[in-house]
Amino acid sequence: MQNWWNIRHDKEWIGQDDQQNPMWALQRNRRLDNRYRGMASLALNYQLNNWLSFKGRASFDKSLDQYELEAYAGTQRVLSDSNGRYILEKEFNTQLYADLMVNASGKVNQWLHLAGNVGASITDIKAHERAFNGANPNAEPGLIYPNKFSLSNIAEKSLDAQHSVEQKQLQAIFGNAQLGIKNFLFLDLTGRNDWSSTFAFTPTLAKGYFYYSLGLSAIWTDMFKLPKVFNLLRTRISYAKVGNDIASYASNPAPFTMQTTAGVSRVLLNLRTPYPGIHLEPEDNRSFEAGLEVHLFNNRLNADITVYKNNNYKQYMEVPAPPGSGFMTYYLNMGNIQNKGLEASISATPVQAKGFTWTSTINFSTNRNIVLQLSNKKIAGADTSNMFTLTDFGVNMFGSFIQEGGSWGDIYSNKELKRNDKGQVIVDENGKLSTTGTFKKVGNPNPDFMLGWNNSFYYRNFTLSFLVDGRFGGKVMSVTQAVLDYYGVSEVTAKARDNGGVALNAVLADGTPYTGKVDAANYYTIIGGRSGIGEMYMYNATNIRLRELSLSYLVPLKWKWLRSMRAGIIGRNLFFFKLDAPFDPEVSMGSGNGLQGVDVFGLPPLRSMGINLKFGF
């Protein structure tokens, strides 16, 4: 059985819900993940003549992801029953795809070249076919026989089970055309119409949804005779409109679902439905982009600059349903979320001598995101105070919500220290702090800009390269630090105890200055913990690191069967030049929407070093 400072089953110590012996969690809460995947593809081409061809393709992709949890008897009671817990979850994903295209390419005359294709495609997806079976952690005894992990050993009154599947089919016709005029002016046009089964029970099912793009680029150095300093001068501009379908079954959800909880089959009523009288529509994404590319001084100085603006309209949004409707939430298409920014790259060759060359590249990017609209005066509940929840607070000190005028990824807190009008902390005669509920934006993890500097030095057969990059701006939250502070096991709490407490600009309720120090345990148990004060655990996300360093040598060879060999050493993510947060902010920047910029006992970043061998035959 587990033996930990506050978990002792012989003394009925069950500890806190976020505590376990680390070795027990590693060895006796085993998580097994397996993936099985099979893929196949077939392509046929037929060249009718020198300018016309036919192509057909088909592919099959099927995967099975299996997850198992084996929690031994003695595991923390929140996670497991007294005899242990077993979970078996299987998820199948199947995708079938096929298309048929007619391709054409050829010169119309000496100055005009045409290329393009038309075609049709079909995609059939059966995704997240999920079968879940497991022991309910709140329904004793969990397993019939302790520590025997199989479905047949789950006690009948402890069984949780459910099955779900998402299926959809997407059919499309498409075409594109490219026009080239004298190899210096190019026009690209695309068009596509999709029909998605997710729009069943809506007018969109029959007509589908059309989207398109157009782009124009010009090579001015081929069009006109420019000064010799220009090796290349090219401009480009493009506009695109893209449509996306919606989640399976969202247009007409089932009134209820069935599942087994703690051995009892239950009917779960659906509490979410489309807004009455309004049909869901495809998402509407519109983007504009313009760019400039220039090469100068025999390609020793190059620059590539791009500006863009992207607006997402008709996104999936939610509003509260009125009492008596039978639902908790209505969803509909609404909103306008904008991204605009700039990307630039400048590369130079400062030194190019016999036997030695130095190249240097600077990359810069910045993006500004703003929620321009998330309201609709014609929709009840969709006023300017409407919010879309990415992550609700629950028992935690952080939440992520989308609001009109805000940005995607904003982090909010729900509690703060009680202060007076002057911002001074209010304490009682014993120095005890108090808190007040609030709903407050405390930061956003997205950087103001990113900057990278890459250098390569070539001396005879040696190559030395390094890359330094940084993210500047943004704020991130460390729940890890908050929990460590709450239990008094962090460095900052140790220093506070050594100093006799925490010095604050504090006053009593009547405004009298508080001259003493606040007890360290009192202070950190108020602001710390998973449900503490989020604002106190926000950190500057700026960080600059040595991303990569490598040294290699091209071995001179005279063998017929081996053309070249390069040997080298390489290191990645080696160290930080600047880091303010108590963790790597990139680690918390996952692909999911809900926990952007929040670290909750995440794994530390990896530093890697290795040997690199490349052979050319």
C-alpha positions in Angstrom: 0.0 0.0 0.0 1.1 3.6 -0.6 3.1 5.1 2.2 3.4 8.9 2.0 3.5 11.7 4.5 -0.2 12.3 4.4 -1.4 9.1 2.7 -1.4 6.1 5.1 -4.3 3.6 4.7 -3.5 2.0 8.1 -4.3 5.3 9.7 -7.0 6.4 7.2 -4.9 9.3 5.9 -6.2 10.0 2.4 -4.2 13.2 1.7 -5.2 15.9 -0.8 -6.6 15.2 -4.2 -3.5 16.5 -6.0 -0.9 14.5 -3.9 0.7 11.1 -4.3 4.0 9.5 -3.7 5.9 10.3 -6.9 7.3 6.7 -7.1 3.8 5.3 -6.6 2.4 7.5 -9.3 5.2 6.3 -11.6 5.1 2.6 -10.8 1.6 2.0 -9.6 -0.5 4.3 -11.8 0.6 2.9 -15.1 -0.6 4.5 -18.3 -0.2 2.4 -21.4 -0.7 4.0 -24.9 -0.6 2.1 -28.1 -1.3 3.2 -31.7 -1.9 0.8 -34.6 -2.1 2.3 -38.1 -2.5 1.1 -41.6 -2.4 3.2 -44.8 -2.7 2.4 -48.5 -2.8 4.6 -51.6 -3.2 4.1 -55.3 -2.6 6.6 -58.2 -3.2 6.3 -61.9 -2.0 8.7 -64.6 -2.8 8.7 -68.3 -1.1 11.2 -70.7 -3.5 11.8 -73.6 -1.1 14.1 -75.5 1.6 16.5 -74.7 -0.7 19.0 -73.0 -3.6 17.0 -71.6 -3.5 14.2 -68.9 -5.9 12.4 -66.5 -5.1 11.5 -62.9 -7.0 9.4 -60.4 -6.0 8.8 -56.8 -7.4 6.8 -53.8 -6.2 6.4 -50.3 -7.2 4.5 -47.2 -6.1 5.4 -43.6 -7.2 3.5 -40.5 -5.9 3.8 -37.0 -6.6 2.4 -33.6 -5.5 4.3 -30.4 -5.7 2.3 -27.2 -5.3 3.7 -23.8 -5.1 1.8 -20.5 -4.9 2.9 -16.9 -3.8 0.5 -14.2 -4.2 2.1 -10.8 -3.2 -0.2 -7.9 -5.1 -0.5 -4.6 -3.8 2.2 -2.4 -3.9 4.9 -5.0 -5.3 8.3 -3.9 -9.0 7.9 -3.3 -10.0 10.6 -5.8 -8.4 8.5 -8.6 -9.2 5.0 -7.5 -11.4 2.8 -5.4 -10.1 0.6 -2.6 -9.3 -2.4 -4.8 -7.8 -0.4 -7.7 -9.1 1.0 -11.0 -8.8 -0.1 -14.6 -9.7 1.8 -17.7 -9.6 0.6 -21.3 -10.4 3.1 -24.0 -10.2 2.4 -27.7 -10.6 5.0 -30.5 -10.9 4.1 -34.2 -10.4 6.5 -37.0 -11.0 5.7 -40.6 -10.6 8.0 -43.7 -11.3 7.1 -47.3 -10.4 9.6 -50.0 -10.6 9.6 -53.8 -10.3 12.2 -56.5 -10.2 12.4 -60.3 -8.6 15.3 -62.2 -8.1 16.5 -65.7 -4.8 18.4 -66.1 -3.8 20.7 -68.9 -0.6 22.6 -69.5 0.9 24.2 -72.6 1.9 27.4 -74.5 -0.8 29.3 -76.3 1.8 31.4 -78.1 5.3 32.8 -77.5 4.2 35.0 -74.6 1.3 33.2 -72.9 1.5 29.9 -71.0 -1.6 28.3 -69.5 -2.0 25.5 -67.0 -4.8 24.2 -64.9 -7.0 21.4 -63.8 -10.6 20.5 -63.0 -11.7 17.7 -60.8 -13.9 16.2 -58.2 -13.2 14.5 -54.8 -14.9 12.6 -52.0 -13.8 12.2 -48.4 -15.5 9.8 -46.1 -14.5 10.0 -42.4 -15.5 7.9 -39.4 -13.7 9.7 -36.6 -13.4 9.3 -32.8 -15.3 6.0 -32.8 -14.7 5.7 -29.1 -15.4 2.7 -26.8 -14.8 3.5 -23.1 -15.0 1.1 -20.3 -13.6 1.7 -16.8 -14.1 1.5 -13.1 -15.8 4.5 -11.6 -13.5 6.0 -8.9 -16.5 6.8 -6.6 -18.2 3.4 -6.8 -16.7 0.9 -4.4 -14.9 -1.5 -4.7 -13.8 -0.8 -8.3 -12.2 -4.1 -9.1 -13.5 -7.5 -7.8 -10.0 -8.8 -7.1 -7.4 -6.1 -6.2 -4.8 -5.3 -8.8 -6.1 -7.7 -11.5 -6.6 -5.4 -14.5 -9.1 -6.6 -17.0 -12.7 -5.7 -18.0 -14.1 -8.9 -16.6 -12.6 -8.0 -13.2 -14.5 -4.6 -12.9 -17.3 -4.9 -10.3 -20.7 -4.6 -11.9 -21.8 -1.6 -9.7 -18.5 0.2 -10.5 -18.6 -0.1 -14.3 -18.6 3.1 -16.5 -19.2 2.5 -20.2 -20.1 4.5 -23.3 -19.7 4.4 -27.0 -19.7 7.3 -29.5 -18.8 7.9 -33.1 -18.5 10.9 -35.5 -19.1 10.4 -39.1 -19.2 12.7 -42.1 -18.7 12.8 -45.8 -17.4 15.7 -47.9 -17.9 15.9 -51.7 -16.3 18.6 -53.8 -15.7 19.9 -57.3 -12.7 22.2 -57.9 -10.6 23.9 -60.5 -7.6 26.1 -60.8 -5.8 28.0 -63.6 -2.4 29.5 -63.9 -1.5 32.1 -66.5 2.1 33.0 -67.2 2.9 36.0 -69.4 6.5 36.0 -70.8 7.6 34.4 -67.6 7.4 37.6 -65.6 3.7 38.1 -64.8 1.7 35.2 -63.3 -2.0 35.0 -62.3 -3.3 32.1 -60.2 -7.0 31.4 -59.8 -8.7 28.7 -57.8 -12.3 27.8 -57.1 -14.0 25.0 -55.1 -17.5 24.0 -54.0 -18.0 21.6 -51.1 -21.0 19.6 -50.0 -20.7 18.4 -46.4 -23.0 16.0 -44.7 -22.6 18.0 -41.5 -25.0 20.6 -42.9 -27.9 18.1 -43.0 -31.2 19.7 -42.2 -29.9 23.1 -43.4 -30.2 24.8 -46.9 -26.4 24.5 -47.2 -26.6 20.8 -47.7 -28.1 21.1 -51.2 -26.2 24.1 -52.6 -22.9 23.5 -50.7 -20.5 26.4 -50.2 -18.1 28.0 -52.6 -14.7 29.5 -51.9 -11.9 30.8 -54.1 -8.6 32.5 -54.3 -6.6 34.7 -56.7 -3.0 35.7 -56.7 -0.9 37.9 -58.9 2.9 38.0 -58.9 5.4 39.9 -61.1 9.2 39.6 -61.6 10.2 43.2 -62.3 13.8 42.3 -63.1 12.6 40.3 -66.1 9.9 42.8 -67.0 12.3 45.9 -67.1 15.9 46.6 -67.3 16.8 47.6 -63.8 20.2 48.7 -62.4 22.8 45.9 -62.1 22.5 46.0 -58.3 19.2 44.1 -58.6 19.4 40.4 -59.2 15.7 39.8 -58.4 12.8 42.0 -57.7 9.5 40.3 -57.3 6.1 41.4 -55.8 3.1 39.3 -55.0 -0.5 39.9 -53.9 -3.3 37.4 -53.1 -6.8 37.2 -51.8 -8.6 34.1 -50.6 -11.9 33.1 -49.2 -12.1 29.7 -47.4 -15.1 27.9 -46.0 -15.2 25.2 -43.3 -17.9 22.8 -42.3 -19.2 22.3 -38.8 -19.0 19.4 -36.2 -20.8 16.2 -37.1 -24.4 16.2 -35.9 -24.3 19.9 -34.8 -27.0 20.9 -37.2 -29.5 18.5 -35.6 -28.2 17.0 -32.4 -29.7 13.9 -30.9 -32.2 14.6 -28.0 -30.3 12.3 -25.7 -27.4 9.9 -25.3 -27.1 6.6 -23.3 -24.2 5.7 -21.1 -23.5 3.5 -18.1 -22.3 5.2 -14.9 -21.4 3.2 -11.8 -23.2 0.1 -13.2 -26.5 2.0 -14.0 -27.6 2.8 -17.5 -28.6 6.4 -17.8 -30.3 8.7 -20.3 -28.4 12.0 -20.6 -30.6 14.8 -22.1 -28.9 17.0 -24.7 -28.8 20.6 -23.3 -27.2 22.2 -26.4 -28.9 23.0 -29.7 -28.8 25.4 -32.6 -30.4 28.8 -32.0 -34.2 28.4 -32.9 -35.0 29.6 -36.3 -31.4 30.0 -37.5 -29.5 27.4 -39.5 -25.8 26.9 -39.0 -23.7 28.1 -41.9 -20.1 27.4 -43.1 -17.3 29.4 -41.4 -16.1 32.2 -43.6 -12.4 33.0 -43.6 -11.0 35.8 -45.7 -7.4 36.7 -46.1 -5.3 39.3 -47.9 -1.5 39.0 -48.4 1.1 41.1 -50.1 4.8 40.5 -50.4 8.1 41.8 -51.7 11.3 39.8 -52.5 14.5 41.4 -53.5 18.0 40.1 -54.2 20.9 42.6 -54.4 24.7 42.7 -55.0 25.0 39.4 -56.7 22.6 37.8 -54.2 24.8 38.8 -51.2 21.9 40.9 -49.7 18.4 39.4 -49.8 15.1 40.4 -48.3 11.6 38.9 -48.2 8.7 40.9 -46.6 5.1 39.8 -46.2 2.1 41.7 -44.7 -1.2 40.0 -44.2 -4.7 40.4 -42.8 -7.1 37.6 -41.9 -10.7 37.8 -40.8 -12.7 34.9 -39.5 -16.5 35.4 -39.9 -19.4 33.1 -38.9 -17.5 31.2 -36.3 -19.1 28.7 -34.0 -20.3 30.7 -30.9 -22.5 30.0 -27.9 -25.1 32.1 -26.1 -27.1 31.1 -22.9 -30.6 29.6 -23.6 -33.5 31.2 -21.7 -35.0 29.4 -18.7 -37.9 27.1 -19.7 -36.4 26.4 -23.1 -35.3 22.9 -22.0 -31.7 23.8 -23.0 -28.7 25.4 -21.3 -26.9 26.7 -24.5 -27.8 27.8 -28.0 -25.1 27.9 -30.6 -24.9 29.7 -33.9 -22.6 31.4 -36.4 -21.3 34.8 -35.3 -18.3 37.0 -34.8 -15.4 38.6 -36.5 -11.9 37.7 -35.3 -9.0 39.4 -37.0 -5.3 38.6 -37.3 -2.9 41.0 -39.0 0.8 41.1 -39.1 4.1 41.2 -40.8 6.8 38.7 -41.5 10.3 39.7 -42.7 13.6 37.9 -43.5 16.9 39.6 -44.3 19.9 37.5 -45.3 23.4 38.7 -46.1 26.8 37.4 -46.9 29.1 39.9 -45.2 32.3 38.0 -46.0 32.9 35.9 -49.2 36.6 35.2 -49.6 38.6 32.4 -50.9 38.2 29.5 -48.5 35.9 31.4 -46.0 32.3 32.5 -46.2 30.0 34.0 -43.6 26.2 34.2 -44.1 23.8 35.7 -41.7 19.9 35.8 -41.6 17.5 37.7 -39.4 13.9 36.6 -39.2 11.1 38.8 -37.7 7.4 38.3 -37.3 4.6 40.0 -35.5 0.9 39.3 -35.2 -2.0 41.2 -33.7 -5.2 39.4 -32.8 -8.4 41.1 -31.9 -12.0 40.0 -31.5 -13.7 42.7 -33.5 -17.3 41.4 -33.0 -18.9 38.7 -30.8 -22.3 40.2 -30.6 -25.5 40.5 -32.6 -28.3 42.9 -31.6 -30.9 40.6 -33.2 -30.0 37.6 -31.1 -31.1 37.4 -27.4 -28.2 36.9 -25.1 -25.6 37.9 -27.8 -24.9 41.4 -26.6 -21.4 42.8 -26.1 -21.0 41.1 -22.8 -21.3 37.7 -24.5 -18.3 35.4 -23.9 -17.1 32.2 -25.5 -15.5 29.8 -22.9 -12.3 28.1 -23.9 -11.5 27.0 -20.3 -13.8 27.7 -17.3 -12.4 28.3 -13.9 -13.8 25.2 -12.1 -11.6 24.8 -9.0 -8.6 26.6 -10.6 -7.4 30.2 -10.5 -7.4 30.6 -14.2 -9.8 30.7 -17.1 -9.7 31.5 -20.8 -12.6 33.4 -22.4 -13.1 35.1 -25.7 -14.8 38.6 -25.4 -15.5 41.3 -27.9 -12.6 43.7 -27.8 -10.3 41.1 -26.4 -7.8 38.6 -28.0 -7.7 34.9 -28.5 -5.9 33.3 -25.6 -6.6 36.0 -22.9 -6.1 34.6 -19.4 -8.5 35.6 -16.6 -8.4 35.2 -12.9 -11.4 35.1 -10.5 -9.9 36.3 -7.2 -7.7 39.1 -5.9 -6.4 40.5 -2.6 -8.7 43.0 -1.0 -7.3 46.5 -1.4 -8.4 50.1 -0.7 -8.8 52.9 -3.2 -5.0 53.6 -3.1 -4.1 50.0 -4.0 -2.9 49.1 -0.5 -3.6 45.6 0.8 -6.1 45.4 3.6 -5.3 43.2 6.6 -6.7 42.7 10.1 -4.9 43.3 13.4 -3.1 40.0 13.1 -1.9 40.6 9.6 -4.3 38.2 8.0 -5.1 38.8 4.4 -8.6 38.6 2.8 -9.7 38.2 -0.8 -12.5 39.4 -3.0 -14.1 37.8 -6.1 -13.4 39.3 -9.4 -13.4 38.6 -13.1 -10.2 40.1 -14.4 -8.0 39.8 -17.5 -4.4 39.2 -16.3 -2.5 38.6 -19.5 -2.2 36.9 -22.9 0.6 34.5 -23.8 1.0 35.5 -27.4 4.2 37.5 -28.0 4.4 41.0 -29.3 7.0 39.8 -31.9 9.5 37.0 -32.5 13.1 37.5 -33.7 15.7 35.0 -34.9 19.3 35.3 -35.9 21.0 32.5 -37.8 24.7 32.5 -38.7 26.8 30.0 -40.7 30.6 30.1 -41.2 32.3 28.1 -43.9 36.0 27.6 -43.7 37.4 25.1 -46.2 35.6 21.8 -45.3 34.4 23.1 -41.9 30.9 24.5 -41.2 30.0 26.2 -37.9 26.3 27.4 -37.5 24.3 28.8 -34.6 20.7 30.0 -34.2 19.6 32.5 -31.5 15.9 33.2 -31.3 13.5 34.9 -29.0 9.9 35.6 -28.2 9.3 39.1 -26.9 6.3 40.1 -24.8 3.2 38.2 -23.6 2.4 36.9 -20.1 2.2 33.3 -18.9 0.9 31.7 -15.7 2.6 29.1 -13.4 0.2 27.0 -11.4 3.2 24.9 -10.5 4.7 27.8 -8.6 1.4 28.5 -7.0 1.0 25.0 -5.6 4.6 24.8 -4.4 4.1 28.1 -2.6 0.9 26.9 -1.0 2.7 23.9 0.5 5.7 26.0 1.5 8.2 24.0 -0.5 9.4 26.7 -2.9 12.6 28.8 -2.6 10.6 32.0 -2.3 8.6 30.7 0.7 11.8 29.5 2.4 13.3 33.0 2.0 10.1 34.5 3.4 10.3 32.4 6.5 14.0 33.3 7.0 13.0 37.0 6.7 10.4 36.7 9.4 7.5 37.1 6.9 6.4 39.1 3.8 6.6 42.9 3.8 3.6 44.5 2.1 2.2 47.9 1.6 -0.7 47.1 3.9 -3.2 49.0 6.0 -6.0 48.1 8.5 -9.6 48.5 7.4 -9.6 52.0 8.9 -6.6 53.1 6.9 -4.0 52.8 9.7 -0.7 51.6 8.3 0.2 48.0 9.2 3.9 48.1 10.3 4.5 44.4 10.8 5.2 41.6 8.3 2.6 39.2 7.1 3.2 35.6 8.3 4.7 33.6 5.4 2.3 30.7 5.8 -0.7 33.1 6.0 0.4 34.9 2.9 1.2 32.0 0.6 -1.8 29.9 1.6 -4.0 32.8 0.6 -2.3 33.6 -2.8 -1.0 30.2 -3.6 -2.6 26.8 -4.5 -4.5 25.8 -7.6 -7.4 28.0 -6.5 -5.2 30.9 -5.5 -4.8 34.4 -7.0 -3.9 34.0 -10.6 -2.6 37.6 -11.0 0.2 36.9 -8.5 1.6 34.1 -10.7 1.8 35.9 -14.0 5.3 36.2 -15.6 6.8 38.0 -18.5 7.0 35.4 -21.3 10.0 37.1 -23.0 12.8 34.6 -23.5 15.9 34.4 -25.7 17.7 31.1 -26.2 20.5 29.4 -28.1 18.2 27.3 -30.3 20.9 25.4 -32.2 24.6 25.0 -32.5 26.4 22.7 -34.9 29.9 22.0 -36.2 30.5 19.7 -39.2 33.3 18.6 -41.4 33.1 17.5 -45.1 35.4 14.5 -45.4 37.3 14.6 -48.7 36.7 11.4 -50.6 37.8 9.8 -53.9 35.7 6.7 -53.8 33.4 5.9 -56.8 30.7 4.3 -54.7 30.6 7.1 -52.0 30.3 10.7 -53.3 30.4 12.6 -50.0 30.4 12.2 -46.2 29.8 14.9 -43.7 30.3 14.3 -40.0 29.3 16.7 -37.2 28.0 17.4 -33.8 24.8 19.3 -33.0 23.0 20.6 -30.0 19.5 22.0 -29.7 17.8 24.1 -27.1 21.1 24.5 -25.2 20.5 27.4 -22.8 18.6 30.7 -22.2 20.2 34.1 -22.5 17.0 35.6 -20.9 14.1 33.9 -19.1 11.9 35.5 -16.5 9.2 32.8 -16.0 9.9 29.8 -13.8 9.4 27.5 -16.8 9.9 27.5 -20.5 6.9 29.5 -22.0 7.1 27.4 -25.2 6.2 24.3 -23.2 2.8 25.7 -22.3 2.2 26.9 -25.9 0.4 23.7 -27.0 -1.9 23.3 -29.9 -5.0 23.1 -27.8 -7.1 26.3 -27.2 -7.8 25.8 -23.5 -4.4 25.9 -21.7 -2.4 28.3 -23.7 0.2 30.0 -21.6 -0.6 28.1 -18.4 1.9 25.7 -16.8 0.5 23.0 -14.6 3.4 20.7 -13.6 4.5 20.4 -17.2 7.6 18.5 -18.2 10.7 20.6 -18.4 12.1 21.4 -21.9 14.6 19.0 -23.4 18.2 19.8 -24.3 19.5 17.5 -27.0 23.1 16.8 -28.3 24.1 14.4 -30.9 26.4 13.2 -33.7 25.3 13.8 -37.3 26.6 11.7 -40.2 25.4 12.3 -43.8 26.4 10.1 -46.8 26.0 10.9 -50.5 26.0 8.0 -52.9 
